[in-house]
């Protein structure tokens, strides 16, 4: 088996494991809405952590044998595998839009794989590592802070999932650097790289856990699977010299394949009629909010008996 084929196989198994971990995380988020980041008391959460850890180990092994532009896009299959797994284990079926999205995602990824060219191993130098790490922590921090000021559950979830995707993607970049050439740096340099990977992976896990609160499984998972490979592949192309076959034509075809992948993931996130998670609450849901009250008034029109209707109205002044 060639190194590229082994990398693809490891990536596929990693995607299945990650999908299983994401399903467990969403179930924990539903059961523990008051602990969005780390419900340490919940045994299922630790099982999800173990699944994510195993997926990460398989991902690291895949990065040791293949380029970022192959391994990271295959990570988007996580959401494709999550559909049948969720239907099998938690009885959450998928509609036609979800399966069409899964098909488009698979076709797009196959196109990216067919067009991907390999490059010689390359490690980030000290300056590149500092710049990438600083930009990553700044970006993740900005998304996290922005999410704290957003009251709509769906938007907040996507911001947190995007931050998790950035953290996971750059963690893969630093992992690739370590896997390609462990002997480039001294002990201090190697330890600093490992520390960055551990911190980013932990941040990604905690942020992804929080993203499932009140938003279900599909949208947060899709956001992570889009942002993660896009960020890592961009760094791989910009700094590792990875690219696509056939020059400009290959790049254009790869762009089209990427558009198919994104379109498929959008279909996955817009699946109508999906069940809302238990305990779902959104401040934008219909119903009286802060500053609103309940008014009782007669129903217009002839009636044989007195009826009343409850209608929401803004309360003028304080209560």
Sine and cosine of phi, psi and omega as CSV:
sin_phi,cos_phi,sin_psi,cos_psi,sin_omega,cos_omega
0.00,0.00,0.74,-0.67,-0.01,-1.00
-0.95,0.31,0.28,-0.96,0.00,-1.00
-0.89,0.46,-0.63,0.78,-0.01,-1.00
-0.92,0.40,-0.67,0.74,0.01,-1.00
-0.90,0.44,-0.66,0.76,0.04,-1.00
-0.90,0.44,-0.63,0.78,0.04,-1.00
-0.88,0.47,-0.68,0.74,0.02,-1.00
-0.90,0.44,-0.70,0.72,0.00,-1.00
-0.88,0.48,-0.73,0.68,0.02,-1.00
-0.88,0.47,-0.61,0.79,0.01,-1.00
-0.91,0.42,-0.63,0.77,0.01,-1.00
-0.91,0.42,-0.71,0.71,0.03,-1.00
-0.90,0.43,-0.64,0.76,0.04,-1.00
-0.87,0.50,-0.65,0.76,0.00,-1.00
-0.90,0.44,-0.63,0.77,0.04,-1.00
-0.89,0.45,-0.69,0.73,-0.02,-1.00
-0.91,0.41,-0.70,0.72,0.04,-1.00
-0.87,0.49,-0.64,0.77,0.02,-1.00
-0.88,0.47,-0.66,0.75,0.04,-1.00
-0.90,0.44,-0.67,0.74,0.04,-1.00
-0.90,0.44,-0.61,0.79,0.01,-1.00
-0.91,0.41,-0.63,0.78,0.04,-1.00
-0.88,0.47,-0.68,0.74,0.03,-1.00
-0.90,0.43,-0.65,0.76,0.00,-1.00
-0.88,0.47,-0.67,0.74,-0.01,-1.00
-0.91,0.42,-0.61,0.79,0.04,-1.00
-0.91,0.41,-0.63,0.78,0.04,-1.00
-0.91,0.41,-0.66,0.75,0.02,-1.00
-0.87,0.49,-0.59,0.81,0.04,-1.00
-0.93,0.37,-0.62,0.78,-0.07,-1.00
-0.99,0.15,-0.40,0.92,-0.06,-1.00
-0.77,-0.64,0.91,0.41,-0.03,-1.00
-0.91,0.42,-0.33,0.94,-0.03,-1.00
-0.99,0.11,-0.14,0.99,0.02,-1.00
-0.78,-0.63,0.99,0.16,-0.17,-0.99
-0.96,0.29,-0.44,0.90,-0.15,-0.99
-0.99,-0.15,-0.76,0.65,-0.09,-1.00
-0.57,-0.82,0.99,0.12,0.05,-1.00
-0.97,0.25,0.98,0.20,-0.15,-0.99
-0.89,0.45,-0.40,0.92,-0.05,-1.00
-0.99,0.17,-0.16,0.99,-0.12,-0.99
-1.00,-0.09,0.89,-0.45,-0.04,-1.00
-0.88,0.47,-0.57,0.82,-0.01,-1.00
-0.91,0.41,-0.53,0.85,0.03,-1.00
-0.89,0.45,-0.65,0.76,0.04,-1.00
-0.91,0.41,-0.56,0.83,0.11,-0.99
-0.90,0.44,-0.64,0.77,0.06,-1.00
-0.90,0.44,-0.64,0.76,0.05,-1.00
-0.88,0.48,-0.68,0.74,0.02,-1.00
-0.89,0.45,-0.66,0.76,0.03,-1.00
-0.90,0.43,-0.66,0.75,0.05,-1.00
-0.91,0.42,-0.61,0.79,0.05,-1.00
-0.90,0.44,-0.68,0.73,0.04,-1.00
-0.91,0.42,-0.67,0.74,0.05,-1.00
-0.87,0.49,-0.62,0.78,0.01,-1.00
-0.91,0.41,-0.66,0.75,0.02,-1.00
-0.88,0.47,-0.69,0.72,0.05,-1.00
-0.90,0.43,-0.59,0.81,0.03,-1.00
-0.91,0.42,-0.66,0.75,0.04,-1.00
-0.88,0.48,-0.69,0.72,0.02,-1.00
-0.89,0.46,-0.63,0.78,0.03,-1.00
-0.90,0.44,-0.65,0.76,0.01,-1.00
-0.91,0.42,-0.46,0.89,0.02,-1.00
-0.94,0.35,-0.39,0.92,-0.07,-1.00
-0.94,-0.33,-0.30,0.96,-0.08,-1.00
-0.68,-0.74,0.25,-0.97,-0.03,-1.00
-0.98,0.21,0.35,-0.94,0.03,-1.00
-0.85,0.53,-0.59,0.81,-0.05,-1.00
-0.93,0.36,-0.22,0.98,0.13,-0.99
-0.99,-0.15,-0.77,0.64,-0.13,-0.99
-0.92,0.40,-0.71,0.71,-0.09,-1.00
-0.92,0.39,-0.71,0.71,0.06,-1.00
-0.87,0.50,-0.56,0.83,0.03,-1.00
-0.91,0.42,-0.38,0.93,0.06,-1.00
-0.90,0.44,-0.40,0.92,0.02,-1.00
-0.92,0.40,-0.29,0.96,0.07,-1.00
-0.93,0.37,-0.17,0.99,0.05,-1.00
-0.81,0.59,-0.72,0.69,-0.04,-1.00
-0.95,0.31,-0.49,0.87,0.06,-1.00
-0.91,0.41,-0.69,0.72,0.03,-1.00
-0.94,0.34,-0.46,0.89,-0.04,-1.00
-0.91,0.40,-0.47,0.88,-0.02,-1.00
-0.88,0.47,-0.85,0.53,0.01,-1.00
-0.92,0.38,-0.53,0.85,0.02,-1.00
-0.91,0.41,-0.66,0.75,0.03,-1.00
-0.91,0.41,-0.63,0.78,0.03,-1.00
-0.91,0.41,-0.57,0.82,-0.05,-1.00
-0.97,0.23,-0.69,0.72,-0.17,-0.99
-0.99,-0.15,-0.50,0.86,-0.01,-1.00
-0.86,-0.51,0.24,0.97,0.09,-1.00
0.84,0.55,0.63,0.78,0.04,-1.00
-0.94,-0.34,0.99,-0.16,-0.05,-1.00
-0.97,0.25,0.31,-0.95,0.02,-1.00
-0.91,-0.42,0.61,-0.79,0.00,-1.00
-1.00,0.05,-0.09,-1.00,-0.06,-1.00
-0.90,0.44,-0.64,0.77,-0.01,-1.00
-0.87,0.49,-0.65,0.76,0.00,-1.00
-0.90,0.44,-0.68,0.73,-0.01,-1.00
-0.94,0.33,-0.57,0.82,0.10,-0.99
-0.89,0.45,-0.66,0.75,0.05,-1.00
-0.88,0.47,-0.65,0.76,0.03,-1.00
-0.89,0.45,-0.64,0.77,0.01,-1.00
-0.91,0.42,-0.71,0.71,0.03,-1.00
-0.88,0.47,-0.66,0.75,0.02,-1.00
-0.87,0.49,-0.70,0.72,-0.01,-1.00
-0.90,0.44,-0.69,0.72,0.02,-1.00
-0.89,0.45,-0.70,0.72,0.01,-1.00
-0.88,0.48,-0.67,0.74,0.02,-1.00
-0.92,0.39,-0.62,0.78,0.04,-1.00
-0.88,0.47,-0.64,0.77,0.06,-1.00
-0.90,0.44,-0.67,0.74,0.04,-1.00
-0.88,0.47,-0.66,0.75,0.01,-1.00
-0.90,0.43,-0.65,0.76,-0.02,-1.00
-0.91,0.41,-0.47,0.88,-0.07,-1.00
-0.99,-0.11,-0.17,0.99,-0.09,-1.00
-0.97,0.25,0.75,-0.66,0.11,-0.99
-0.96,-0.29,0.54,-0.84,-0.01,-1.00
-1.00,0.05,0.31,-0.95,0.03,-1.00
-0.69,-0.72,0.34,-0.94,0.06,-1.00
-0.89,0.45,0.50,-0.87,0.00,-1.00
-0.85,0.53,0.59,-0.81,-0.03,-1.00
-0.55,-0.84,0.66,-0.75,0.04,-1.00
-0.91,-0.42,0.58,-0.82,0.06,-1.00
-0.91,0.42,0.68,-0.74,0.10,-1.00
-0.99,0.17,0.03,-1.00,-0.12,-0.99
-0.87,0.49,-0.72,0.70,-0.02,-1.00
-0.90,0.44,-0.70,0.72,0.01,-1.00
-0.88,0.48,-0.65,0.76,0.01,-1.00
-0.89,0.45,-0.69,0.73,0.00,-1.00
-0.90,0.43,-0.69,0.72,-0.02,-1.00
-0.91,0.42,-0.73,0.69,-0.03,-1.00
-0.90,0.43,-0.68,0.73,-0.01,-1.00
-0.90,0.44,-0.71,0.70,-0.01,-1.00
-0.89,0.45,-0.71,0.70,0.00,-1.00
-0.90,0.45,-0.60,0.80,-0.01,-1.00
-0.92,0.40,-0.77,0.64,-0.01,-1.00
-0.90,0.45,-0.59,0.81,0.05,-1.00
-0.91,0.40,-0.69,0.72,0.00,-1.00
-0.91,0.42,-0.70,0.71,0.03,-1.00
-0.89,0.46,-0.68,0.74,0.01,-1.00
-0.89,0.45,-0.64,0.77,0.00,-1.00
-0.90,0.43,-0.70,0.71,0.02,-1.00
-0.90,0.44,-0.65,0.76,0.00,-1.00
-0.90,0.43,-0.73,0.68,-0.02,-1.00
-0.90,0.43,-0.66,0.75,0.03,-1.00
-0.87,0.50,-0.65,0.76,-0.01,-1.00
-0.88,0.47,-0.49,0.87,-0.02,-1.00
-0.94,0.35,-0.35,0.94,-0.01,-1.00
-0.99,-0.17,0.05,1.00,0.01,-1.00
-0.98,-0.17,0.79,-0.61,-0.07,-1.00
-0.99,-0.15,-0.24,0.97,0.03,-1.00
-0.99,0.13,0.83,-0.56,-0.14,-0.99
-0.86,0.50,-0.67,0.74,-0.06,-1.00
-0.90,0.43,-0.69,0.73,0.00,-1.00
-0.93,0.36,-0.69,0.72,0.04,-1.00
-0.86,0.52,-0.66,0.75,0.01,-1.00
-0.88,0.47,-0.69,0.72,-0.01,-1.00
-0.92,0.40,-0.60,0.80,0.04,-1.00
-0.91,0.42,-0.71,0.71,0.01,-1.00
-0.92,0.40,-0.64,0.77,0.04,-1.00
-0.91,0.41,-0.61,0.79,0.07,-1.00
-0.89,0.46,-0.67,0.74,0.05,-1.00
-0.88,0.47,-0.66,0.75,0.04,-1.00
-0.89,0.45,-0.65,0.76,0.02,-1.00
-0.89,0.46,-0.66,0.75,0.06,-1.00
-0.88,0.47,-0.72,0.70,-0.01,-1.00
-0.88,0.48,-0.72,0.69,0.01,-1.00
-0.90,0.43,-0.67,0.74,-0.04,-1.00
-0.89,0.45,-0.71,0.70,-0.01,-1.00
-0.96,0.28,-0.50,0.87,0.13,-0.99
-0.86,0.51,-0.62,0.79,0.06,-1.00
-0.91,0.41,-0.59,0.81,0.03,-1.00
-0.89,0.46,-0.74,0.68,0.01,-1.00
-0.93,0.37,-0.54,0.84,0.07,-1.00
-0.91,0.42,-0.67,0.74,0.03,-1.00
-0.87,0.49,-0.66,0.75,0.03,-1.00
-0.86,0.50,-0.71,0.70,-0.01,-1.00
-0.92,0.38,-0.63,0.78,-0.04,-1.00
-0.94,0.34,-0.56,0.83,-0.04,-1.00
-0.94,0.33,-0.73,0.69,-0.08,-1.00
-0.53,-0.85,1.00,0.03,-0.02,-1.00
-0.94,0.35,-0.38,0.92,-0.12,-0.99
-0.99,-0.10,0.12,0.99,-0.02,-1.00
-0.92,0.39,-0.65,0.76,-0.10,-0.99
-0.94,-0.33,0.26,-0.96,0.10,-1.00
-0.97,0.25,-0.13,-0.99,-0.04,-1.00
-0.87,0.49,-0.69,0.72,-0.02,-1.00
-0.88,0.47,-0.67,0.74,0.00,-1.00
-0.91,0.42,-0.66,0.75,0.02,-1.00
-0.91,0.42,-0.69,0.73,-0.01,-1.00
-0.90,0.43,-0.62,0.79,0.02,-1.00
-0.91,0.42,-0.63,0.78,0.04,-1.00
-0.90,0.43,-0.68,0.73,0.03,-1.00
-0.90,0.44,-0.63,0.78,0.01,-1.00
-0.89,0.46,-0.67,0.74,0.03,-1.00
-0.88,0.48,-0.68,0.74,0.01,-1.00
-0.89,0.46,-0.70,0.71,-0.03,-1.00
-0.90,0.44,-0.71,0.70,-0.02,-1.00
-0.90,0.44,-0.71,0.70,-0.01,-1.00
-0.91,0.41,-0.65,0.76,0.02,-1.00
-0.90,0.43,-0.63,0.77,0.04,-1.00
-0.91,0.40,-0.71,0.71,0.07,-1.00
-0.85,0.52,-0.70,0.72,0.01,-1.00
-0.87,0.50,-0.67,0.74,0.01,-1.00
-0.90,0.44,-0.74,0.68,-0.03,-1.00
-0.92,0.40,-0.66,0.75,0.00,-1.00
-0.93,0.38,-0.64,0.77,0.03,-1.00
-0.91,0.40,-0.61,0.79,0.05,-1.00
-0.87,0.49,-0.71,0.71,0.01,-1.00
-0.91,0.41,-0.50,0.87,-0.05,-1.00
-0.93,0.38,-0.36,0.93,-0.02,-1.00
-0.99,0.15,-0.17,0.99,-0.05,-1.00
-0.94,0.34,0.90,-0.43,0.06,-1.00
0.96,0.28,0.16,0.99,-0.07,-1.00
-0.81,-0.59,-0.01,1.00,-0.01,-1.00
0.97,0.23,-0.29,-0.96,-0.10,-0.99
-0.99,-0.13,-0.70,0.71,-0.28,-0.96
-0.93,0.36,-0.77,0.63,-0.09,-1.00
-0.89,0.45,-0.76,0.66,0.02,-1.00
-0.89,0.46,-0.67,0.74,-0.01,-1.00
-0.91,0.42,-0.63,0.78,0.05,-1.00
-0.90,0.44,-0.66,0.75,0.00,-1.00
-0.88,0.47,-0.69,0.72,0.02,-1.00
-0.89,0.46,-0.70,0.71,-0.07,-1.00
-0.95,0.31,-0.34,0.94,0.10,-1.00
-0.99,0.13,-0.77,0.64,-0.09,-1.00
-0.92,0.40,-0.67,0.74,-0.06,-1.00
-0.81,0.58,-0.86,0.52,-0.03,-1.00
-0.93,0.36,-0.53,0.85,0.01,-1.00
-0.89,0.45,-0.73,0.68,-0.01,-1.00
-0.90,0.44,-0.76,0.65,-0.05,-1.00
-0.91,0.40,-0.67,0.74,-0.01,-1.00
-0.92,0.40,-0.59,0.81,0.05,-1.00
-0.88,0.47,-0.68,0.74,0.05,-1.00
-0.92,0.39,-0.64,0.77,0.02,-1.00
-0.87,0.49,-0.65,0.76,0.00,-1.00
-0.96,0.29,-0.66,0.75,-0.08,-1.00
-0.96,0.27,-0.63,0.78,-0.15,-0.99
-0.92,-0.40,-0.42,0.91,-0.05,-1.00
-0.99,-0.15,-0.07,1.00,0.00,-1.00
0.96,0.27,0.27,0.96,0.05,-1.00
-0.98,0.20,0.42,-0.91,-0.04,-1.00
-0.29,-0.96,-0.39,-0.92,-0.06,-1.00
-0.82,-0.58,0.43,-0.90,0.02,-1.00
-0.94,0.34,0.34,-0.94,0.15,-0.99
0.93,0.36,0.40,0.92,0.14,-0.99
0.88,0.48,-0.72,-0.70,-0.05,-1.00
-0.90,0.43,-0.59,0.81,0.04,-1.00
-0.89,0.45,-0.69,0.72,0.03,-1.00
-0.89,0.45,-0.63,0.78,0.02,-1.00
-0.91,0.42,-0.64,0.77,0.02,-1.00
-0.91,0.41,-0.68,0.73,0.03,-1.00
-0.90,0.43,-0.62,0.78,0.03,-1.00
-0.91,0.42,-0.59,0.81,0.05,-1.00
-0.89,0.45,-0.66,0.75,0.05,-1.00
-0.90,0.43,-0.66,0.75,0.04,-1.00
-0.90,0.43,-0.62,0.79,0.06,-1.00
-0.90,0.43,-0.60,0.80,0.04,-1.00
-0.90,0.43,-0.63,0.78,0.08,-1.00
-0.88,0.48,-0.67,0.74,0.00,-1.00
-0.89,0.46,-0.73,0.69,0.00,-1.00
-0.90,0.43,-0.66,0.75,0.04,-1.00
-0.87,0.49,-0.65,0.76,0.05,-1.00
-0.90,0.44,-0.65,0.76,0.01,-1.00
-0.93,0.37,-0.55,0.84,0.07,-1.00
-0.90,0.43,-0.66,0.75,0.07,-1.00
-0.88,0.48,-0.62,0.78,0.02,-1.00
-0.90,0.44,-0.59,0.81,-0.03,-1.00
-0.99,0.17,-0.33,0.94,-0.07,-1.00
-0.97,-0.23,0.31,0.95,0.01,-1.00
-0.84,0.55,0.89,-0.46,-0.03,-1.00
-0.99,0.17,0.41,-0.91,0.14,-0.99
0.97,0.23,0.15,0.99,0.00,-1.00
-0.94,0.34,0.47,-0.88,-0.03,-1.00
-0.95,0.33,0.67,-0.74,0.09,-1.00
-0.97,0.23,0.63,-0.78,0.02,-1.00
-0.90,0.43,0.48,-0.87,0.02,-1.00
-0.88,0.47,0.63,-0.78,0.00,-1.00
0.98,0.19,0.19,0.98,-0.04,-1.00
-0.88,0.47,0.69,-0.73,0.04,-1.00
-0.53,-0.85,0.75,-0.66,0.02,-1.00
-0.70,-0.71,0.75,-0.66,-0.05,-1.00
-0.92,0.40,-0.29,0.96,0.03,-1.00
-1.00,-0.05,0.03,1.00,0.02,-1.00
-0.92,0.40,0.39,-0.92,-0.02,-1.00
-0.91,0.42,0.60,-0.80,0.02,-1.00
0.70,-0.71,0.27,-0.96,-0.02,-1.00
-0.87,0.50,0.67,-0.74,0.03,-1.00
-0.87,-0.49,-0.06,-1.00,0.07,-1.00
-0.86,0.51,0.73,-0.68,-0.03,-1.00
1.00,0.03,0.06,1.00,0.03,-1.00
-0.87,-0.50,0.38,-0.93,0.02,-1.00
-0.68,-0.74,-0.09,-1.00,-0.01,-1.00
-0.90,-0.43,0.77,-0.64,-0.01,-1.00
-0.91,-0.42,0.63,-0.78,0.03,-1.00
-0.93,-0.37,0.80,-0.60,-0.04,-1.00
-0.53,-0.85,0.38,-0.92,0.04,-1.00
-0.92,0.39,0.53,-0.84,0.06,-1.00
-0.98,0.18,0.74,-0.67,-0.01,-1.00
-0.92,0.39,0.51,-0.86,0.05,-1.00
0.97,-0.26,0.38,-0.92,-0.01,-1.00
-0.92,0.38,0.74,-0.67,0.02,-1.00
-0.69,-0.73,0.56,-0.83,0.05,-1.00
-0.98,0.21,-0.29,0.96,0.01,-1.00
-0.56,-0.83,0.25,-0.97,-0.07,-1.00
-0.96,0.27,0.77,-0.64,0.09,-1.00
-0.79,-0.61,0.39,-0.92,0.05,-1.00
-0.77,-0.63,0.39,-0.92,0.11,-0.99
-0.79,-0.61,0.53,-0.85,0.06,-1.00
-0.98,-0.18,0.83,-0.56,0.04,-1.00
-0.71,-0.70,0.60,-0.80,-0.02,-1.00
-0.99,0.14,0.68,-0.73,0.07,-1.00
-0.59,-0.81,0.39,-0.92,0.05,-1.00
-0.97,0.25,0.69,-0.73,0.01,-1.00
-1.00,-0.02,0.83,-0.55,0.01,-1.00
-0.98,0.19,0.82,-0.57,0.00,-1.00
0.99,0.14,-0.14,-0.99,-0.03,-1.00
-0.99,0.12,0.18,-0.98,-0.02,-1.00
-1.00,-0.01,0.00,0.00,0.00,0.00
